[in-house]
Amino acid sequence: MSDNRKIILVAGVIILIGVITLVWMGRAVWGPFEGPCLWSGDIHSQSNSQCLLDAYGLTHILHGLGFYLLLWLIGRRLSWKTRLLIAVGLEMGWEILENTDSIINRYREATLSLEYFGDSILNSISDVLAMVAGFLFARKFLWPLSLLLFITIEILLFIWIRDGLILNILLLIYPIEAIKNWQLAK
């Protein structure tokens, strides 16, 4: 078996373990819809994070850029494939943590995600794959283009949905009512 197939297999097992955990936690495959939902464009609705794709999927690309940098800094001696598997494990771990009642409630209290009820399983898988895309981008194009992509996505999300990875982290850690009110005023 080639190295690439081994990496895909191990990443698939990590994701499968995450999916089994999400099923055990009671997460829905598609969310509240009767059938497949490919896109949710309204971040203020209950359908956000329930469809396969949404605006926050772009923040998971940023996770991949960040994981690449972090794992390169602390695990430079590891192969990039090993670092990728670690990143997949970290991202799947985040998807599980993000879907716990305490984090869901924290999002609803501290951020503009008032109607957030957690992610559907397919949205979580999509988020992990978006992280992989960001990680592979950072590996191929290294820091100058990765930084440019990070800034571009943050600006795009700031203009489009009045949110982004940096604002999201800030508000989760230290809620600022003025920022939350500005975000909701759209």
N, C-alpha and C positions, 0 to 999 in steps of 0.2 A: 504494500500500500504506500502510495507517495506521501510525502510530508504534507502537501496541501490537503489531501483527502483526510489525513489524520487530524489536522487542525480543524477542518470542517466537522468531522465526526465528534471530536471532543467539544467544540463549541456547541454543536447540536445537542450533546448530552447535557451540557450546562444549562442551555435554554430549556430543554425538556424537564430537567429537575425543577427549574423555576416555574414552568407551566404547571407541573404537578402541584407544586406548592401553592400557586395562585388558585388552582381548582380547589384544593383543600381549604383555602381561605374563603371560598365562596364567590370568587370573581367570575363574572359572566364572560363568555367567549366574545360576544359582540356588544354587550351592553343591553340597554333597554329596548332595542329595536327588534322587530320580528324577523328581519333578515340582515344580510350583509350591508354594512354602511362603510363606504370607502373613504369619505372625507367629511370632517366637521369643520366648518369655517367660523362658527360662532363660539368664541372662547367663553362667553357668558352663559352658555346653555348647558343643560344636563348631558347633551350629546358630546360635549368636549371630552376628549380622552376615551371615548367609547368606540369611535370609528377606527378604522385601520390607521388613518393619517389625520393629523391636525397640526396647527401652527407650532405647537410645542415640540413636535418631532424635530424641528430645526435645532432646538436647544440640546437635543441628544447628539446631534452632529458635533456640537460644541463640547459635550462630554468626551467624545472620542478624541478631539483635538487635545483636550486637557489631559486625558488619560495617557495619550501618547507621550506628551511632554513629561508628565509626572513619572511615568514608568521608565522613560529614558533617563531621567535624572537619577532615580533611585535604583534602577535595575539595568543599567547600561550593559552589564556583562551577560544578561539574559538575551536570548535570541528575540527578534521582533515577534516571532510567532508565539513564543511563550508569553511575552508581554501582552499580545493580543488576547490570548486566553485568559490572562489575569484580568484584563479590561472587560472581557465578556462576563466573567464572574462578578466583578464589581458592579457592572451595569445591571445584571440580572438581580443581584442583591439589592440594588437601589430600587428596582421595580417592585420587588417583594416588600421592602420597607415602606415605599411610597404608598402601597395599598393597604397598610395597616390603619386601623381606626385612628390612632393617635396622629399619624402624619396627615391623613385625609382631613381630620378636624383642624389640624394646625394650618393647612392650606386654606381652609374655609374661613378661619378666624383672622389670619395674618396677611393674606394676599387677596388679589382681586378674584380668586377662584371660588366665589360664593356658592356656585352650583356644582362644585367638584365632588364627585362621589367615588373617586378612584378610577383606575384604568381598566378597560376591558383587557382580556388576555391577549387578543390580537394586537391591540394598541401597544401593550407592553413588548410583545415580540418585535413590532415595527420600531419601537424606540431603541431596542437593543441593536437591531440592524442598522439604524441611523447612526448609533454610536460607532459601530464597526466601520461604516462609511467614513466618518470623521477620522477615526484612527488610521485607516488606510490612506486617506488624503494626506494626513500629517506625515506619514511614513514616506510617501512618494514625493511630496513637495516641500517638506521640511518647514522651518519656522517662518520665513518671510511670507510665503503664500498662506500658510496656516493662520498666522496672525491676521493677515488681510481678510481671510475668510471669516475668522472669528468676529472681527470688528464689523464686517459687512452684515453678517447675520444678526448681530446685536442691534445695529442701527435699523435694519429692516424690521425686526420684531418691535423695536421701540416705536417706530412710526406706525406700523401696521396694527399691532395689538396693545401698544403701550406697556409692553412687558419684554422680558428676555431672561437669559440665564442669570446675569448679574443682579438685576432687580429682584428676580424670584428668590435667589439665595439671600439677598439682603433682607427682604421682607419676611422670609421664614425665620431668620436669626434675630432680626431686630425690626419688628413692624413699625413703620412710620405712617401714621394715619394720613398725613398730607399727600404722600405718594399714592397710597391706596385710593384716596378720594379722587386724585387726578386720573388714575387709571380707570376708575369706574365712571367718570364723567363723559366718556367717549360717546 
